[in-house]
């Protein structure tokens, strides 16, 4: 059986050059050929409509073909922001704390700086268009992972159609799992943490044993099934990660299940379980403010009315 990697449809993660300078904020890595191009097509049916939809339309374009080499880093960035969650104290989680220099420069996060730099620039672009206030880093990081996953699912569908983009789009739209994102798309309104989360909560995935990975997933409320389906979030070489996971009897059946699913036309089992796991994990410990990006209500100054 020829195994198919979820991220086999995109270029492998390119080696990143060392930064020329450092700053108290994030270290700046040059991003070759990357450009953020954001165009809003606002839904103007009502001035009280959610600006969230405009935000999402805008951000979807930022994870495009030119940024595909950063997809593995975007996935791990989202996972590492999630995995600071502590179930006992209900602290940490997907709160954008990974944006702080003291957290992004930790050993488990250092290779993710270029992805954070991309999102930093994307945020400036999005906020310049937003009528509902700035988007939080917490939302932006998880939305980036969603956009990256969608992009890779679509690339996989195109590959299965012999490179025909029209047929690939039809395959993903008609037979894929694009419709499973509904709940994820309603969970925007996460709050940014004011400080970095405590150290020691996130392992270095490339150095961790399977037992350490299982223990970490268990600590945030998930098991071998979710560990297997999230394998693409654990580093740029998914098949190498899955080969390691397959050595564990509790994880191995799920690894086999998802590898077989990725060989099918629709990849339904794999896609649905991955979307479900990411949706649940991306809201750990968060109190969602569902009106975070509503358009501001215009106040009427009655004192200025001439009656």
Secondary structure, DSSP 8 states (H G I E B T S, - for coil): -----GGGGS---------S---SS------TT-----------S-TTSBTHHHHHHHHHTTSSGGGGGGHHHHHHHHHHHHTT-BTTTTB-SSSSGGGSHHHHTSTTTGGGHHHHHHHHHHHHHHHHH-SS----HHHHHHHHHHHHHHHHHHHHHHHHTTT-HHHHHHHHHHHSSGGGGHHHHT-------SS---TTSS--TTT--HHHHHHHHHHTT--HHHHHHTGGGG-S-HHHHHHHHTTSHHHHHHHHHHHHHHTSSS-HHHHHHHHHHHHHHTTTT----TTTTB-------GGG---
